Every structure is written in structure tokens, then in C-alpha cells.
Amino acid sequence: MGEVPHADRRPDEASLPVGKVLGLAAHEDRAAALGEVHARPHPLLSSPRLLIQLSFMTEGGSSVDIAVLTELARRQGIAAPDRQARHCVMKWGKGTLRWERHTEFSTYLWEGPLGESGTGLDDTPFGRGFSAPGTVISGIRLELRASPPAAGEMLEGFDAESLCHAFVEDGRAAIATDFRQDGQGLTRMLILDDGLSKARRGALAQRLIEIETYRTLAMLGLPLAQSLSGQLRRMEDRLAELTGEMRGADRRNSRELLGELTELAAELEAQAASSLYRFGASRAYYDIVTERLAALGEVAAPGAQSWEAFLTRRVAPAMRTCRSVEERQAGLSRKLARAAQLLRTWVDVEVEKQNRDLLASMNNRARQQLRLQQTVEGLSVAAVSYYVVGLVAYMVRSHPILPPWLPPETVIGLSVPVVVLGIWLFVRRIRRHFTDDGKPDA
């Protein structure tokens, strides 16, 4: 049994112009951009048909999926897919196995014939010997049957309380599900075909499977939002306490308050960073769900509810909860930033006040040192003058150079003011020379 060409070796992709366009060099990513449009074509389905899809979270990376596919290919005696492949198709039994790798999950879709009593998992790759690449996040069992004259019997297996039954494709098909899981953990879906082409059957089946898959993935944000809500409430209460202390006249040291606010802000940012991807992914998944629901063009069956009405009522509140937690995180972050900025302003004011007091203290100390220096200078002038006058006295008394009518004591006494004035002027000149601004001290 041969293998259907891998996604990276599809005939339609192989024929894509890669290197040249009218002889001109093409962009290196042009082939990938063009090929993405045809990367995941919907299957062409006959009726009746059974589709079973399992979605796995790929915590172990794409290498785990490749290992699983390699083992499945070995069991079928066909070539293993390329390690860089993002999608792959291979025959399995009487049906076909389709694998796709997404950002954080991978899907394994098997479609095959549906017998009168249904088909068990033993006919699919998911029976004995299948090694799961990760934990299952979504499991779907979709039955495609011809529309009987009385469709009521086909709906008896669904839960009447959550049954969603609607007409699509301009009334040429009916779809039904209760979004509940059967004994094997699969969500059962039913398509009743009334004249659809193979392409339209495949497109409709793929759309319904994507609605359930992405609906489940979107809901992964709800448990995280619920767990973070209590932590946010604690942070909001603590912020209220800190801002109350900031308002109080007897508030503690601003630096201590700023430290607590910084720790609270760091905890919040770590929480927001850890939840950023999950909340963003939930929004993206929910957008896909709403797009697929809008594309169905449902008309609810009499006495039943449509898929869109049911999911809008059940899933939309969960998405609003996730958005609410995100908005609370953003709002709390802004409040913490404003409170921290206010405290930083107070700290700056306190530091400036301390600097002012320190400068005033240094100014007083400098003034005292100046006065002490001036006092020392006065004493030094007197001391130096005393020694100079003493030298003058020795010189006058030891050498008889004075006239007889002029006693030495008179000369020594007259030299005192001259010496004192000369030394004072000399000291003043030295002090003015070492003054920074070059001006004499006051």
C-alpha cells in the first residue's frame, strides 16, 4: 500500500514556481507564502463516513510527533515523513490518517468507512500500539450519514438539555451535537447529508471539527484566569493598604513603602508575563471559533438551539472572564506605577532636604574654620612680628650704627608697627593668592 505524498511533497506544491517568475528571481519565502493557501485542504468525503480526530498538546516539541509518525509509517511499510514537515497524509486500513502540527498542539484525523453499527477504534491508528505524542486536549467522533426521512431517531443518543441541531448549506445538510463526551471521552457530532458534494461534505466536516477543537483550546484560559483572580484581589487589597499609609500623616519611611510597592509590582509583572501567552492564545482560538460559526450560516431546527447560540452563551462568559483578568492586571500595573512614582517623588524631596541640611551644615563648618583660620593668622602675625622685632633689637644693640642722640630702645619701639604692618600685608597677600576666586577674603 503506497503512501499519499507528504504535505511538503504535494504535487500542487511541487508545481509552485520557486526560483523564477518570468525568468526573474523570486523572493526566498514566496513558495512558503503561496503554499500555505493549499497547506491544509479539506478531505473529499463520501457518505456514510466516520471521522475521529485527537488533538495533543505538544509539550515535548515536534520531534515527538515525528517519532510517532515514523512508527506509524513503519507499521504501514511506507516512507517516514520529513522531520521539518508540518502536515502529513498516509493511508491507514480502509481510511486515511491526516496529521497537522500547530503552534502548541498537533492533530491526528482518521477518516474511514462507517458501517451499519459504526466503527470501533480498532480500525483506526489510535488502537493498541499507538504512542500518544502528548496529553489529549480534544477528541471528536464525527459521523457523516445520509439524511433519513425521519431524523428524530438519529438524535436520540444526544443529551436533550444541550442538544444543538441546525440546518446548514442552504438546508442541504443538518448538523447535531450536545458537546458532551461519550464513554471513550470523544465529543460526538453528526452530519445528515441531503445532497452535498464530496468537497462540501469535507469542508463542513472540517469546520465542525475545528469549532470543537479551538473551542476547547480557548477554554484553557479560564482555569488560569480563575486562579489569578484571587491573587489579583490580594494585590489590590495590599495596594489599597499601602496607599492608605501614604495618605496618613504618620506614614512610615517612604523608602520602606517604595520597597513594598516595588516587590508588589514585580510579582504582578511576573504573573502577567506567565499568563500573557495563554490569554492571547485563548483570544485567537475564540476568534477562530466565531469565524467558523459565522461561516456555517446556521438555521436552528424547530425546538432546538443552534451551535452558535449555545457556544456564545457558554464560551463567551469565559472569554470575558479572561479579558477581565487581563484588564485588572493592566489597571493594577498602572496604579502601582503611579503610586511608586509618587513615592519616588517623596523620596527625592526627602533626599533634597537632607542635602540642603548637609550643605548648610558644611557651610557653617566652613565659616567656623574661616574664623578660626583668621584668628590663627592674627596670632601668627603677632608671633612672627615678635621674633622679627627681637632680631631688630639684636642688630641695633650689637652694632653701634645709631647716632648718640638716638637711643636703641627708641628705634626698636618705632620698628614694631612697621614690622607688624609689613608681616600683616605679606600674610594677606599669600592668603589672597590661594583664594579660589582670586579675590581677597572679606
C-alpha positions as CSV (number, residue, x, y, z in Angstrom):
1,M,0.0,0.0,0.0
2,G,1.6,3.3,-1.1
3,E,1.7,6.5,0.8
4,V,-0.1,9.6,-0.2
5,P,2.6,12.3,-0.8
6,H,3.6,14.2,2.3
7,A,2.4,17.8,2.7
8,D,5.8,19.1,1.9
9,R,5.9,16.9,-1.3
10,R,2.3,17.5,-2.6
11,P,2.0,17.6,-6.4
12,D,0.4,21.0,-6.2
13,E,3.2,22.4,-4.1
14,A,5.9,20.8,-6.2
15,S,4.5,22.7,-9.2
16,L,4.7,26.0,-7.5
17,P,7.2,28.4,-9.1
18,V,10.0,28.6,-6.6
19,G,13.1,30.2,-8.1
20,K,11.9,32.2,-11.1
21,V,8.9,34.3,-12.1
22,L,9.0,35.1,-15.8
23,G,12.8,34.5,-15.6
24,L,13.1,36.9,-12.6
25,A,14.4,35.8,-9.2
26,A,11.6,35.2,-6.7
27,H,11.6,36.0,-3.0
28,E,13.0,33.2,-0.8
29,D,9.7,33.0,1.1
30,R,7.4,33.2,-1.8
31,A,6.9,29.5,-2.2
32,A,6.0,29.1,1.5
33,A,3.6,32.0,1.3
34,L,1.9,30.5,-1.8
35,G,1.9,27.0,-0.4
36,E,0.2,28.0,2.9
37,V,-3.0,28.6,1.0
38,H,-3.1,24.9,0.0
39,A,-1.4,23.5,3.0
40,R,-4.4,22.1,4.8
41,P,-7.1,21.1,2.2
42,H,-10.3,19.6,3.5
43,P,-10.8,15.9,2.6
44,L,-13.2,14.8,-0.1
45,L,-15.8,12.7,1.8
46,S,-18.3,10.2,0.6
47,S,-21.3,9.2,2.7
48,P,-21.6,7.4,5.1
49,R,-18.2,8.2,6.7
50,L,-16.6,8.3,10.1
51,L,-14.1,10.9,11.3
52,I,-12.1,10.6,14.5
53,Q,-9.7,13.3,15.5
54,L,-7.5,13.5,18.5
55,S,-5.6,16.7,19.4
56,F,-2.5,16.5,21.6
57,M,-0.6,19.2,23.4
58,T,2.9,19.1,22.1
59,E,4.9,19.8,25.3
60,G,7.7,17.6,24.0
61,G,8.1,19.5,20.8
62,S,7.6,18.5,17.2
63,S,10.2,15.7,17.4
64,V,7.8,13.6,19.4
65,D,5.2,13.8,16.7
66,I,7.7,12.9,14.1
67,A,8.7,9.8,16.1
68,V,5.0,8.8,16.3
69,L,4.5,9.3,12.6
70,T,7.7,7.4,11.8
71,E,6.5,4.4,13.8
72,L,3.1,4.5,12.1
73,A,4.7,4.7,8.7
74,R,7.0,1.8,9.6
75,R,3.9,-0.3,10.5
76,Q,2.4,0.5,7.1
77,G,5.6,-0.2,5.3
78,I,5.9,3.3,3.8
79,A,8.5,6.2,4.0
80,A,8.6,8.3,7.1
81,P,7.7,12.0,6.8
82,D,10.3,14.7,6.7
83,R,11.4,16.0,10.1
84,Q,10.5,19.6,9.1
85,A,7.0,18.6,7.8
86,R,4.0,20.4,9.3
87,H,1.4,18.1,7.8
88,C,1.3,14.6,6.5
89,V,-1.2,12.2,4.9
90,M,-1.0,8.4,4.9
91,K,-3.3,5.5,4.2
92,W,-4.4,3.5,7.2
93,G,-6.6,0.5,6.7
94,K,-9.6,1.4,4.7
95,G,-9.3,5.1,5.6
96,T,-6.8,7.9,5.7
97,L,-4.8,9.4,8.5
98,R,-4.0,13.2,8.3
99,W,-1.6,14.8,10.7
100,E,-1.1,18.6,11.2
101,R,1.3,20.4,13.5
102,H,0.2,23.7,15.0
103,T,1.8,26.1,17.4
104,E,1.2,24.3,20.7
105,F,-0.8,21.2,19.6
106,S,-1.0,18.6,16.9
107,T,-4.0,16.9,15.4
108,Y,-4.4,13.3,14.1
109,L,-7.5,12.9,12.0
110,W,-8.6,9.5,10.7
111,E,-11.5,9.2,8.3
112,G,-12.8,5.9,7.0
113,P,-16.0,4.0,6.2
114,L,-18.9,3.9,8.6
115,G,-20.6,0.5,8.9
116,E,-24.1,-0.1,9.9
117,S,-23.2,-0.5,13.6
118,G,-20.4,2.1,13.5
119,T,-16.7,1.6,13.5
120,G,-14.6,1.0,16.6
121,L,-11.2,2.4,17.5
122,D,-9.5,-0.9,16.5
123,D,-9.9,0.2,12.8
124,T,-8.1,3.5,13.5
125,P,-4.4,4.2,14.3
126,F,-5.5,5.0,17.9
127,G,-5.9,1.4,19.0
128,R,-3.3,-0.8,20.6
129,G,0.3,0.1,19.9
130,F,-0.4,3.8,19.4
131,S,2.0,6.0,21.3
132,A,0.5,9.4,22.1
133,P,2.8,12.4,21.5
134,G,1.4,14.3,24.4
135,T,-1.7,14.8,26.5
136,V,-5.1,14.8,24.7
137,I,-6.8,18.1,24.7
138,S,-9.6,17.3,22.3
139,G,-11.2,14.1,21.0
140,I,-14.0,14.2,18.3
141,R,-16.1,11.5,16.7
142,L,-18.0,12.8,13.7
143,E,-20.4,10.6,11.8
144,L,-21.5,11.6,8.3
145,R,-24.7,9.9,7.3
146,A,-27.4,10.3,4.6
147,S,-30.3,12.2,5.9
148,P,-33.2,9.8,6.7
149,P,-36.9,10.7,6.2
150,A,-37.2,10.9,10.0
151,A,-34.1,12.4,11.6
152,G,-35.5,12.2,15.2
153,E,-34.2,8.6,15.7
154,M,-30.7,9.7,14.8
155,L,-30.8,12.3,17.6
156,E,-31.9,10.0,20.4
157,G,-28.3,9.4,21.6
158,F,-27.7,13.1,22.3
159,D,-28.4,14.9,25.6
160,A,-31.7,16.8,25.1
161,E,-30.6,19.6,27.5
162,S,-27.6,20.6,25.5
163,L,-28.6,19.4,22.0
164,C,-27.6,21.7,19.2
165,H,-29.4,20.9,16.0
166,A,-29.4,23.2,12.9
167,F,-29.6,23.2,9.2
168,V,-26.7,24.4,7.1
169,E,-25.6,24.6,3.4
170,D,-29.0,26.1,2.4
171,G,-30.8,23.2,4.0
172,R,-28.9,20.5,2.2
173,A,-27.4,19.2,5.5
174,A,-28.2,19.1,9.2
175,I,-25.7,19.1,12.0
176,A,-26.1,18.0,15.6
177,T,-24.1,17.6,18.8
178,D,-24.5,18.0,22.5
179,F,-20.9,18.9,23.2
180,R,-20.7,16.1,25.7
181,Q,-18.2,13.2,25.8
182,D,-19.2,9.6,25.3
183,G,-17.8,6.6,27.2
184,Q,-14.5,6.8,25.3
185,G,-14.1,10.6,26.0
186,L,-15.0,11.7,22.5
187,T,-17.3,14.5,21.6
188,R,-19.9,13.1,19.2
189,M,-21.1,15.0,16.2
190,L,-23.5,14.1,13.4
191,I,-23.9,15.4,9.9
192,L,-27.0,14.4,8.0
193,D,-26.3,14.9,4.3
194,D,-29.1,15.7,1.8
195,G,-27.2,16.1,-1.4
196,L,-23.9,17.7,-0.7
197,S,-20.9,17.2,-2.9
198,K,-17.8,15.5,-1.6
199,A,-15.9,18.8,-1.4
200,R,-18.8,20.4,0.6
201,R,-19.0,17.4,2.9
202,G,-15.3,17.7,3.6
203,A,-15.4,21.4,4.2
204,L,-18.4,21.2,6.5
205,A,-16.8,18.3,8.5
206,Q,-13.5,20.2,8.8
207,R,-15.3,23.3,10.0
208,L,-17.2,21.4,12.7
209,I,-14.1,19.7,13.9
210,E,-12.2,23.0,14.1
211,I,-15.1,24.6,16.1
212,E,-14.8,21.9,18.8
213,T,-11.0,21.8,18.8
214,Y,-10.5,25.5,19.1
215,R,-13.4,25.9,21.5
216,T,-11.6,23.5,23.9
217,L,-8.3,25.3,23.4
218,A,-9.9,28.7,24.0
219,M,-11.3,27.5,27.3
220,L,-7.8,26.7,28.6
221,G,-7.5,30.3,29.7
222,L,-10.4,30.1,32.1
223,P,-8.8,28.0,34.8
224,L,-5.8,30.3,34.7
225,A,-8.0,33.3,34.9
226,Q,-9.8,31.9,37.9
227,S,-6.6,31.1,39.7
228,L,-5.1,34.5,39.0
229,S,-8.3,36.3,40.1
230,G,-7.6,35.5,43.8
231,Q,-4.0,36.7,43.6
232,L,-5.1,39.9,41.9
233,R,-7.6,40.5,44.7
234,R,-4.8,40.1,47.3
235,M,-2.6,42.5,45.4
236,E,-5.4,45.1,45.0
237,D,-6.1,44.9,48.8
238,R,-2.4,45.3,49.6
239,L,-2.1,48.3,47.2
240,A,-5.1,49.9,49.0
241,E,-3.3,49.4,52.3
242,L,-0.1,51.0,51.1
243,T,-1.8,54.0,49.5
244,G,-3.7,54.4,52.8
245,E,-0.4,54.6,54.6
246,M,0.9,57.0,52.1
247,R,-2.0,59.3,52.8
248,G,-1.7,59.1,56.6
249,A,0.1,61.9,58.5
250,D,2.1,59.3,60.4
251,R,3.2,57.3,57.4
252,R,6.3,55.2,57.6
253,N,9.5,55.9,55.9
254,S,8.8,56.4,52.2
255,R,11.7,54.2,51.2
256,E,10.1,51.2,53.0
257,L,6.8,51.9,51.3
258,L,8.6,52.2,47.9
259,G,10.3,48.8,48.5
260,E,7.0,47.1,49.2
261,L,5.4,48.7,46.1
262,T,8.4,47.6,44.0
263,E,8.0,44.0,45.3
264,L,4.3,44.1,44.6
265,A,4.9,45.4,41.1
266,A,7.5,42.7,40.4
267,E,5.1,40.0,41.5
268,L,2.4,41.4,39.2
269,E,4.6,41.7,36.2
270,A,5.8,38.1,36.7
271,Q,2.2,37.0,36.9
272,A,1.2,38.9,33.8
273,A,4.2,37.6,31.9
274,S,3.3,34.0,32.7
275,S,-0.3,34.4,31.6
276,L,0.4,36.6,28.5
277,Y,0.6,33.7,26.1
278,R,-2.3,31.7,27.4
279,F,-4.7,34.7,27.3
280,G,-3.5,35.8,23.9
281,A,-3.9,32.2,22.6
282,S,-7.4,32.0,24.1
283,R,-8.5,35.2,22.3
284,A,-7.1,33.9,19.0
285,Y,-8.8,30.5,19.3
286,Y,-12.1,32.1,20.2
287,D,-11.8,34.4,17.2
288,I,-11.4,31.2,15.0
289,V,-14.5,29.7,16.6
290,T,-16.6,32.7,16.0
291,E,-15.4,32.8,12.4
292,R,-16.2,29.2,11.8
293,L,-19.6,29.6,13.4
294,A,-20.4,32.6,11.2
295,A,-19.4,30.6,8.1
296,L,-21.8,27.8,8.9
297,G,-24.8,30.0,8.2
298,E,-27.0,28.0,10.6
299,V,-30.7,27.9,10.8
300,A,-31.8,26.3,14.1
301,A,-34.1,23.3,13.8
302,P,-37.6,23.8,15.3
303,G,-37.5,23.4,19.0
304,A,-33.7,23.2,19.1
305,Q,-30.8,25.7,19.5
306,S,-28.1,26.5,17.1
307,W,-24.4,25.8,17.7
308,E,-23.6,29.5,17.7
309,A,-26.3,30.3,20.3
310,F,-25.1,27.5,22.6
311,L,-21.4,28.3,22.4
312,T,-22.0,32.1,22.6
313,R,-23.9,31.5,25.8
314,R,-21.4,29.1,27.3
315,V,-18.0,30.2,26.0
316,A,-18.3,33.9,25.7
317,P,-18.6,34.5,29.5
318,A,-15.4,32.5,30.0
319,M,-13.6,34.7,27.4
320,R,-15.0,37.8,29.2
321,T,-13.5,36.5,32.4
322,C,-10.1,36.1,30.8
323,R,-10.3,39.6,29.4
324,S,-11.4,40.9,32.8
325,V,-8.3,39.4,34.4
326,E,-6.1,40.9,31.8
327,E,-7.7,44.3,32.2
328,R,-7.3,44.0,36.0
329,Q,-3.6,43.2,35.6
330,A,-3.1,46.2,33.3
331,G,-5.1,48.5,35.6
332,L,-3.3,47.3,38.7
333,S,0.0,47.8,36.9
334,R,-0.8,51.4,36.1
335,K,-1.9,52.1,39.7
336,L,1.3,50.6,41.1
337,A,3.3,52.7,38.7
338,R,1.5,55.9,39.8
339,A,1.9,55.1,43.5
340,A,5.6,54.2,43.0
341,Q,6.2,57.4,41.1
342,L,4.5,59.4,43.9
343,L,6.7,57.7,46.5
344,R,9.8,58.3,44.4
345,T,8.9,62.0,44.3
346,W,8.6,62.0,48.1
347,V,11.9,60.2,48.4
348,D,13.5,62.7,46.1
349,V,12.1,65.6,48.2
350,E,13.5,64.0,51.4
351,V,16.9,63.5,49.8
352,E,16.9,67.1,48.6
353,K,16.0,68.2,52.1
354,Q,18.8,66.1,53.6
355,N,21.2,67.5,51.0
356,R,20.1,71.0,51.9
357,D,20.7,70.4,55.6
358,L,24.1,68.8,54.8
359,L,25.1,71.8,52.7
360,A,24.0,74.2,55.4
361,S,26.0,72.2,58.0
362,M,29.0,72.2,55.7
363,N,28.6,76.0,55.2
364,N,28.5,76.6,58.9
365,R,31.6,74.4,59.4
366,A,33.5,76.2,56.7
367,R,32.5,79.6,58.2
368,Q,33.8,78.4,61.6
369,Q,37.0,77.2,60.1
370,L,37.5,80.5,58.3
371,R,37.1,82.4,61.6
372,L,39.5,80.1,63.3
373,Q,41.9,80.5,60.5
374,Q,41.6,84.3,60.7
375,T,42.3,84.1,64.5
376,V,45.3,81.8,63.9
377,E,46.5,84.3,61.2
378,G,46.3,87.2,63.7
379,L,48.2,85.2,66.3
380,S,50.8,84.2,63.7
381,V,51.3,87.8,62.7
382,A,51.9,88.8,66.4
383,A,54.2,85.8,66.9
384,V,56.3,86.5,63.7
385,S,56.4,90.2,64.5
386,Y,57.7,89.5,68.0
387,Y,60.6,87.4,66.6
388,V,61.3,90.0,63.8
389,V,61.4,92.8,66.4
390,G,63.7,90.7,68.5
391,L,66.1,90.3,65.6
392,V,66.0,94.1,65.0
393,A,66.8,94.6,68.7
394,Y,69.8,92.3,68.5
395,M,71.1,94.0,65.4
396,V,70.7,97.6,66.8
397,R,72.3,96.7,70.1
398,S,75.2,94.7,68.7
399,H,76.3,97.3,66.1
400,P,76.8,100.9,67.1
401,I,75.5,102.4,63.9
402,L,73.0,104.7,65.5
403,P,73.8,108.4,66.4
404,P,74.4,109.0,70.1
405,W,71.3,111.1,70.4
406,L,69.1,108.2,69.2
407,P,68.7,105.5,71.9
408,P,68.3,101.8,70.6
409,E,65.1,101.4,72.6
410,T,63.5,104.2,70.5
411,V,64.5,102.5,67.3
412,I,63.2,99.2,68.5
413,G,59.9,100.7,69.5
414,L,59.4,102.5,66.2
415,S,60.1,99.3,64.3
416,V,57.3,97.4,66.0
417,P,54.4,99.0,64.0
418,V,56.4,98.8,60.8
419,V,57.2,95.1,61.3
420,V,53.6,94.3,62.3
421,L,52.2,96.1,59.3
422,G,54.7,94.5,56.9
423,I,54.1,91.0,58.1
424,W,50.3,91.5,58.0
425,L,50.4,92.7,54.4
426,F,52.7,89.8,53.5
427,V,50.3,87.2,55.1
428,R,47.3,88.9,53.4
429,R,49.0,88.7,50.0
430,I,49.7,85.0,50.5
431,R,46.0,84.3,51.5
432,R,44.7,86.2,48.6
433,H,47.0,84.3,46.2
434,F,45.5,80.9,47.4
435,T,41.9,82.1,47.3
436,D,39.9,80.2,44.6
437,D,38.3,83.2,43.0
438,G,41.4,85.3,43.3
439,K,39.6,87.9,45.4
440,P,40.7,88.9,48.9
441,D,38.7,87.4,51.7
442,A,36.2,89.6,53.4
